[in-house]
C-alpha cells in the first residue's frame, strides 16, 4: 500500500488547469463575493462550491486548527497577493482585470464592484490609459486581457500552493483580512474618513518610516510610500518633515532616493518656510499605483525628540499587515534605530492623540508599550490611519 504525502495530495488537486476552472467559477458568481464561496466550500465539503473550489481550498487544510472563516481569509489573501505580483511586471491590464474579476479593492472611482463580471469590466472603462486612450467603448479589451490573465494566475497559484506550509498560510490570513477590511464599510470593514478639501490626492497602501537617531535627535528619516492616485494628474507629493526651513531652497535637506526628484519653491510670503515637493517620473491617472522613496536629514542635533510623528495630510493609510517574520507589507509602520549611547527608558505607540496625550506614558503592561530590542523598536498600525490625524511612537529618555 502506497501512502501519499500531503504535498503529493496537493499536487493532485492543484494543477494549473483545475485551478483555472476554479478561478473562472469563482469570478462569475454574482450572488456574493469570493470570500463567501470560499468559506462555504470549506465549511460544507459536499456542496457545489466545494466541488468547484477544491483545488483552491483543499491545500489550506494544513490550517487544521483554524476556523473555516480564517482558512477562507488565507485563500483570498493568497489570490490577492499573487494578483499584485502579476501586476508588478508592468502589465496593468492583467492586474486591473484580475482585481475586477475577484473584487479586490479599490474599485475605480471610489465605488464598489458590481455583481456580474461583465459589469465589473465596464467599471474598468473609468481607468484612462490602461485599456487605451481614450478608454474603449466596449469590454472587449477587458475580456481579452482576462483570458490571458486567468491562465497566468492559475499557473502562479499552482506553484505557490504546493510550497506553502502552515506558517506560510498564516501570513495570508492577515492579507485576506486587509482585503476585506478595505473593500466595503457595508460589511463593517475599515474605510478612511473623508479627507479635507486641501488634502493631498493620494491614498497610501504602504508607508514605512525608518528613523535613525543620533543621540536624542532624529538624524535621518527614510520614508517608503506605495500610493494610489485619487484623481487624474497627480504628479508629486509634498513633504513636510522639515517645515521651518527658511534657508536657500537648493540647500533643503530632503533627498529623493527612488522614482522621484525634489522640487523646491520659496514660501508665499517673505520668511515663510521653503516648500519641497517630490515630483514623480510621470503624472498619474486616477486609481494608478506608484511607489517612491525619500529621505530627510535633521541638522538640529542639539534638539531632543520626544516622538516620531506621521501627520496624515492625504486620504488615509490602509490597515497594517505584517509577514510572519514581522516584515511590514501594508499600512503604516514606524521603526526607529536608537543611538547605542542614548536608548530611551520606555517607548509606546499612539494614535489620534493631542500633543499632551501622547506625552503621557502608559502604565506597565499597557498594550501601547513597545519593547526596545538591541536598540530597535517598530510598530505597525493594524487599524489603519485616517486623514487629519497623527500616528507615531513616543519615548521617554532616561534621567541624566
N, C-alpha and C positions, 0 to 999 in steps of 0.2 A: 504493500500500500504506500502510495506517494503522498507525503504531507506537504502541502503548499504553504509557502511563507506569506505573510501579509503583503509584502511587496509584489509577489507574484500574482496574488489575487487582484491587487490594484492594477497591474499591467493588463489583466484580462478585461476589466470593465472600463479602463481609462485610455482606450485607443483614440487617436485623433478623429477618426470617422464617427465613432459613437459619441464622443464629446461634442462634435459639431451638430449632430442631430439633437442632442440635449440643449445646446445653446439656442438653436433655431426654435425649438419648442418653447423654451423659457421666454425668448424675446417676443413671441407672438401672442402671449397671454394678455388679454385685455380686461380680465376680471380682477386683476390685482397686481401688485408689484412683485418683483422677483423674490424678495425675502419671504413673502407669504407662501409661495410654492416650494421654495427650498425647505422651509420649516415643515410644511405638511408632508413632503417627501420623506423627511427623516422621522417624523412623528408617526406616520402611517405607512409602513413598508408595503402594504398590499394595495395602496392607492394608485391611481393613474399617474399622479405626479411622481411617485416613487419609481414607477416603471420608466418614465420618460427621463428622469434626472439621476438615475442610479449612478451613472459614470461620474457625476459631479459630487454627489453627497456621500456615496459609499466610502471613498478614501478618508473622509473626515471621521470615520468610526474609531480612529485611534484616540479621539477625544471621548473615550468611553464614559468618563465620569461627569461630562458636561451635559447640560440640557439640550434638547433639540434646538431651542432658540439660539444658544451660543454656537452650536455647530453650524446653523444656518448663517449666522453672522460671519463665521470664518469662511464659508464658501463664497458668500457675497464679497467679502473683503479680498479674497484671492482673485476673483474675477475682476474687481475694480483695479487692483494693483497691476495685474497683467495688462489691462487696457491702457493704463498710464504708461507702462513700459513700451507698448507698441507705438503709442503716440510720440514718445520721446525721440524716435528716429527721424522726426521731421514730417511725418505723414499725418497732418492734422485731419485729413478726410477720414482716415481709418479711425482715429481716436474719437472724433466727434460722432461718427456714425455708430460706433460701439457704445458710446455714452448714451446716445438716444435709445438704442436698442434695449439696453439694460437699465435705463432710467437713472444713470449716475448723475448726481448734481454737479454743477448747476445747469438748469435748462436755460436756453438763450433768452435774454431779456428779462431775467429775474422772474420767470414764470415757473410753473410745474409741468412735468412731462404729461402729454396726452395719453389716453388709454391704448390706442392702436399704434402699431409700428409705423404705418404709413403717415398717420397724423404727427407722430414724433419726428419723422423725416421731414415733414412740411415745416416743423418748427426750426429746423436747421437752415431754412432759407433766410433766416434773420442774420446768419453769420456771413458777413461780407468778406469776400476774398478767399473763402475756404473752398467753395464749390464753384467758383467762377466770379467774375466781377464785370457786370452786375450779377447778382445771385440768380440761379436758374428759376424758371417759372414752373418746373415740374420736379418730381422727386427721383427722376431717372438717375442723376449722378449719385444720389444717396444709396439707391438700391444697388447700383453697380459697385460702389465702394463697400457696401455691406457684404456682397457675395465674396469679395476677396478678404475682407477684414475678419469675417467669422471663421474662415479657414485658418487664417493666421492665429487667431485667438485660440482656437481648438488645439493647434499644434503646440503653442506655448504652454497651455494648461496641461496637456498630456505630459510634457516633460516635467512640469512642476509637481504634478500630483504623485508621481512615482518617487519623488525625492523628499517629500515632506514628512517629517516625524512629528511627534506630539508637540514639541516645543515650537516648531515652525508653524503649525496650525494655530497655536495660541496667539501668535503675533497677528494673524489675520482676523481674529475675533475683534480686536480693537480697531482695525481698519474698517471692518464691516459696520461696527457701531458708529464710527465717524461718518461714513457714507450716509447712513440712515438719519443720523442726527442733523446733518446739514440739509437733507433732502426736503423736509417739509415740516413746518410747525403745526400742520393739521394733525400730525400723529404725535404731537408733544415733543418734537425734536428741537434742536437748537437752531436759532436763526438770529443773526445780528440785529440789534436795534437799528432804527433809522439813523442814518448819518446826518450831520448838519449840512447846511447849504454850501459851506465852504470846504467841506471835507475833500481830501484827495480822492479822485475817482478810481480807486482800486480796492479790491478785496484780497487779503493776504491768506494764501493757503498754508504757507510755512514761513516762519521767521525765526532765525537762530541768531541770537545776540551773544557774542563771546567777548567778555571784558577781561583785559589783562591789567592787573593792579600794579602800581609802583608805590611802595609803602602804603599809604591810605588814600591814594588818588587813582582814578581810572585812567591809566596812561593810554591804553588802546581799546577801541571798541569796534569790533568787526561784525558786520550785520549782513546775513544772507537772507534774501527775500525771494519767495516764489509767489507771484501775484496773478490776479485775473483782472483785466481791464473792465470797468463798469460802464464805459461809454467809448465811442469811436474817438480816435485821435489822441489817445493818452501817449505822450512822448517822453515822460520823465517822472521823477519822484523828488519832492522837496525834502531835504534833510534838515533837521532842527536840533541835532545832538549838540551843536556848538553855537547855540544862539548867544548873541552878545559879542560876536567877533566884529570889531569895528576897524581893523587894520586893512591893509591893501587886499582886494579880492583875490589876487593871484597867490597870496600867501596863506589863504584859509586852509587849515589843517584837515581837509577832507580829501580822501583818495578813492578813486574808482578802481576796484580790483577786478571786476568781471562784468562784461556785457553792458557797460555804461561809461559815461565820461562826466566830469564835473564841469558845470557851467555856473559861473558866479555873476552876481549883479549887485550894485550898491543898493542900500536901503532907499526908500522913497524920500525920506526927509534926511537932512544932514544929521549925522550922529546915529542914525538907525543901523541895526546890525546888517552885515553883508548877508545876502541870500544865496544859498547854494542849492543847485538842482542836479540830480543825477539823470542825465539825458540818455535815453535808450538808443539802441542802434537803429531803431525804426519806430514810427508811430504804431500803436496797437489798435486793433479792431475791438469792438465790444465783445466780451467773453473770451478774448485771446489771453493765453497764459504767457508769462515771461519770468525769467529768473535773473537776478543780478546781485552783485556783492560790493559793499563799500566798507571803508574804514575811516574812523575819526580819531584824531590824536588830541590829547588834552595837555597843553603846556603849563597849566597852573598846578604844578606838582606840590605846592605847599598846602593846597586846599584838601581837607579830609572829606571824603564822601561818606554819606550815611545810607545811601541806597543806590541801586541801579534801576532806572525807571524807563518804561516804554509808554509813550503817550500815543494812543490810538487816534490819529487825526485823519483816518480814512474810513472805509466801510466795514471794518472789523477784521478779526483773525479767526480762522477755523478752529474747532476743538482740537486739542492736542492728542497726538498718538505717538507712542514710543515702541521701538522694536524690542524684542526680548532682552537684548544686551543694553537697553537704556538709550539707544541712539534715537533722537527725535526725528520723526518723519512727517509730522504735520503739526500745525498750530504754532503757538509762541513758546519758545524755550529760551531762558536766560541762563547762561553759565559764566561763572567767574573764576579766574585764576588769581589767587591771592599771593602777594609777596611773602616769601617764607619768613621775612623779618617782621611782618605785620599781619597776623592771622586774627580775624575777629573772635570775640568771645562767644557770640551766638549769631546765627542768621535765621531769617524767616522770609517767607514769600507773602505778598499782599496783592489784593485785587480790589479796584474800585474804592479806594480809601482817600481821605484827605491827608495832607502832609502831617498833620498832628497824629492821625490814627496810625499811619504807617511807622511812626517813631515808637509806638508803644510795643514793647517786647511781649510776645505771647507767653503764657505760663508754660512751665516744663510739662512735656507730654502733649502739648497742643499740636495738631497735625500740620499747622503752618510752619513749625520749626524745621530747619534743614540741617542735616549733618554736613560738616566740612571735613572731607576726607582727603588727606595728603595735600591740603591747600586748595582743593577744588570744591565747588558747590554748583548744583544745577537744579532747575525746576522747570517742568513743562506744565502749562496751564490747560488742564484737561477740559475745563468747562468752556473754552473759547473766550474771546475778548471782544467787547462791544465798543462801538465808536464813542468818542468823547470821554473815555475812561482811561485810567492809568493802571499799569501792572508792573510788578518788578520784585526784586529781592532787596530787603533791608538788612542791616547788620549793626551790631554794637561792638565798638572796639574795647579792647582791654584797657583798664586804667593804667596810666603811666607808672 
